[in-house]
């Protein structure tokens, strides 16, 4: 501990006295100890990643990168100086160089750089992804890889052409509950599927500014939030193309109604096999982050329930008590976010192939496009 503290700046130590940097200290110590352990035991070659984008999602991915043995952040890149400063301060990254997006191509020329983690806005994903892949850098990109089917096809075609790993961050595939459910379903444990029900009730509601600008489709509750459920559906059905889709939405919140932004969605998806899937999505769940999945089949049912702060339940005469649901996505899927970064590293090492395939990513985008068609025309859309 002493050797670690000697490397900290006096100003950082002063902040520790107030408790404002405890999480950063824990991450830093873990980072130091694990990197030392790796160098002593040789478990993994040192690997360097660049981080592009310093917004909200970076605060989930960066600590995972720092805590994984052998990983090092070479640089962080964003045009917002305040966001860069916040990220550096929170995770003690004062020793990591930061740049603007105009420096991206020159940074990719570094032969010691193994990969890039792209956490910028969706409308930049395709451009940055393809530029990195063409320089031979493995890419982890937050979902989706592009704003259209054509964009996503371009990303995966580029990855194939340059024989470089591309992983899109659909994090629910890396969640232990969802993963166990998928394995059981594909093993045939409940027979032939009849219904799949997916629920996403977000908490807390994102800022109105985010909701106003997060995409250009006009129905971001589908393209931004519902995309996770659609990817899960694609994963569970082994990328089977649906037969039809019907989407209904409404804005219950008065402010969002005036903005023309819907806060509730229901989607029905029908398959030629007879399978019917329903997806309901809400922007603001006042009781916590409510994520559910249920598959009803000819031989039984699989279900993944929303997770609570603790699993204790108390039953007494005339009453029952349980704890509250986890508050938000960063709590519910904390393990999934770490698992997907570890999977990305194994893809770079060549020991695993990206779990999300080109076919799956393209079908997810195609279902969204058909869903938007249904939403605009207020009728069933056919594939």
N, C-alpha and C positions, 0 to 999 in steps of 0.2 A: 504493500500500500504506500509506504513512504517513497519508494522509487517512482511510483506513479505520480504522487502529489508533487514531487520536485519538478515535474515536467509541466505543471499547471501554472498559468500566469497569476500574478498577485491579484489582478482584478477579478479573475475567475474564482480564486479562493475566497475573496471577500464576498462574492455573491453566494458562495456555498453557505456562509454563516447565516444568511437569511432564509436558506432553504429553497431559494428560487431556482437553483440549478441541480437539485438532487437527481432528477431523472437523467440530466446530461452527464453527471458524474458517473452514475451507474452504467450508462451506455459506454462512456469513455473507458472505465475500468474494465468492463467486459471486453471491449474492443482490444485493449492493450493486452490483457491476459490471454485472450484466445489467439491473437496474432503471435504472441510470444510462444504459446503452446504449440502452434502450428510449425513455427520455425524450428523448435527444438525436436519435435517428433516427426516432422516431414509428412504429415497426413495429406497435405494438399499443396500444390504449387500456388504461389502467390498470384492473385488475379486482380486486374484493375478494371473498374467500371466508371463510366461517365454518367452523370445524372443531368437530364435535361428537363427543366421544369421544377419550380420550387413552391408550388401551390399546396393546397390542403392535402392532397394524396401523397405528396413527397414526405410529409411528416409521419406517414405510415411505413413507407418503403425504406427510407434512409436508416432508421434504427435497426431494421432487419438486416440491411446490407452490412452495417457496422458490426453487428453481433455474430455474423457467420464467419467461421474460421477461414483465413486466407484471403478474404475480400478487402479491397481498398478502393476508396473513392478518389479517382484521379482529379476530377473537376466537377463543378456544378455550373449549370448554364441557365440563365434567365435574363430577360430584359428588365425585370422589376427589381431594382436595387433593394427595396425594403423587404421583399420576400427572400432574397438571397441572405440578407443580414439576419432575418428571423430564423431561417433554417440553420445558418452557421452558429448563431448564438445558442439555439436550443440543443444542438447536438455536438457542441464544441468542435466545430469544423474550421476554426480560424487558420489551420495549417493547409486547408484545401483551397486551391485556386478557383476563382469564379470568373465567368466571362459572359458576354452578351451573345445572342444567337448568331451574329455575324461572324463569330469565331468558330462556328461548328465544324465547317469543312477542314480547317487547318488542324483542329484538335483530333479529327479522325485520322490524320496522317501519322499519329503516334503509333509506332509498331508495338509498343508495350501495352496498348489499350486492348482489352479483350472483348468488351461489350459496352452497350449503351442502354440505359434505362430511361425510356421516354415517357414523361409524366406531364407533358404540356397539354394545351387545349386540343380537343378532338380534330378541329379543322387543320391542325398542323401535323397530325400523326403520319399520314401517308408520305408527305415530303421528307420529314426527318427520318422515317424508317427506311425508305429507299436509299437515301443518301448514305446512311450508315451501312446498310447491307452491301452497297456497291464498293465500299471501302473495306469489306471483309470483316466488319464488326457485328457480332451477334447482337440481336435487339430484343429487349423486353419492352413492349408497348402497352400502356393501359388501354383497356377496351374502349371503343373498337379500334381496329387498325386504320380505319378510314370512314368517311361519311357516306360511302356508296358501295354497291357491289363491285363496281369497276375499280374503285380505290383499293379495296381489300384484295381483289384478284391481282392487282399490280404489285402489292406488297409481297404476297406469297410467291408470285412468279419471279420477282426479283430475288427472294430468298433462295428459291430453287436454282435460278440461273447462276448465282454466286456461291451456291452450296454453303450457306451460312444460316445458323439457327435463328428463327423468328418465333417468339412466344407472345401471344396476346393474353392480357391479364384478366381472364374470366375467373375470378378468385373462388367462386363457389365450388368449382371442380376440385379444389385443394382443401376443402373443409372436410374434416373427418366424418361428420354426419352425412353430408351429401355423398361423399365418396363411398361410404359403407352401403348406403341405400342403392347407389348405382350398381355396385358389384353384386349385391343380392338380387336386384331386379334382372340384371343381365345373366345371372346364373339360373334364372327361371324359378326362383323360390316362390313366386306368387302366380305362376302360370302366365296366361295371356293377358295383357293389359286391357282394361276397359276404360278407366278414367285416370287422368293425371291432373292433379290440382296443385297449382303453385300460387303462393301468396307472398307479396312484398308490401309491408306497411312501414314506411320510412319514419325515422325519428332521429333527431328533430328535423323539421322541414328546412331545406336549404334556404339561403337568403333569397329575397325577391330579385336581387340583381343577378344572382346566379341563374335563377329560373328563367329570367328574361333573356339571358344571353348564352345559355349552355349549348344550344344547337340551333339549326336553321330550318328544321322540319315543320315547326308549328305545333308539334305534339311531343314535347320532350319527356312527358311521363312514360311514353312508349319507347322512344329512341334512347333516352338517357337512363331511366330507372328500370323499365320493363325489360331492357336488353339482357339483364342477368337471368331473368326467368326464361326468356326465349333461348338463351344459350343452354340453360339447364335442360330445357325440353329437347333441343337438338342433340345434346349429349345422351339423354336417356333413350331417345328413339333411334340412336345410331345414325343420325343425319338422314332420317327418312323424310322425304319431301311431303308436306301436308297437301291436302286436297283443297281446303278452303279456310278462310279466316274471317272473323267478324269482330270489329272493335267498337266499343261504346265508351265515351268519356263524359266527364262533367266537372265544372269548377264550382265547388261548394263555398270556398272562401271568397268573401266579397272583393277583397283587393285583387286576388288572382283572377277572379271573374272579369274585373275591369281591365286587367292586363291581357285577357284572352289566353290565359294559361290554365289548362285543366289540372285538377289535383286528384282525380279518381278515374280509374280505368278498369274495364272488364273486357277480356278477350276470350273468344272461343275458337279453337283450332281443331279441325276435323281431318282425319287420315283415312286413306282408302281401306286400310285394315279394319276400320271400325272404331279405332281409338279416338276418343274425344278428350281434348285437354282444355282446361280453363285456367286463366291467369287473372288474378285481381291485384291491382296496385293502387296504393294510396300514398300521397306525399307527406301526410302529417298524422302520425299515430300518437295520440296524447299519452298512451299508457306504456310506450316503449317500442323498441325495434322488434317487429313481429314478422319473422320469416318462417314459412312453412312449406312442406312438400308432402304430398300424399299420392300413392299409386294404388289403385284398386284393381285387382286382377281376378281371373277365374279361380285361382287357388289361394287367395288371401289378400292382405293389404300391407303395404310398407308406408311408414310415415316418419317424417322428421319434424319434431315440434319446436316451437320457439324456445330459445334458451333464456334461463333466468339467472339472477345474481347468485343464488344458491339453489340446489335441487331439493331442499327440505320442504316437505308438505306436512301440515298439521291438521288432522281431522278430529273434531270434537263434536259433542252432541249439538246439533243445530248449526254448526259452522265449520268452515274449512279455510285455512290460511296457507298461502304460498308467497314467495318473494316476488318482487317486481321483475319484469323482463329486463334484459340488458338494454342499455339506453340507446346505443347507436351502432352503426356498422363496424366501426373500428374496434369495438369490444367483441361483437359477435363473431367477426371473421379475422381476429388477430392472428390465430394460428394459420389460417388459410393464406394470409398475406405473407407470412414467413415461409410457408411451404412452397408457394409459387416461386419465390426468389431462389430458394434452394434447388428447386427443379430447374430453373433457368441456368444455374451454375452447372448442374450436371449435364444439361444440354450443350453448354460450351465445352465441357470436358469430353463430350462424346459418349458418355455412359448412358444417356437417355435421349429419346427423341421428344420434341415438343408435344405435350398432351393435347393441345388444341390444334386441330389440323386445318389446312386450307379449305377443304370441303365443308367442315363445320362452320368456320368463320364466315364463309360466303353464304351458306344457307341461313345463318342467323341474320345477316344483312338482308337477304332476300325476303325472309319472313317479315322483317321490320318494314321493308318497302311495300309489301302487300298489305300489311297492317295499316300503314299510312294511307294507302289507296282506299281501304275499307273505311277508315276514319273520315277521309275527305268526302267520299261519295255516300257515306251513311248507308252502306249496303255490304253484302258479303262479297269478298274478293276471292277469285279462284286462281290457282297456280297453273 
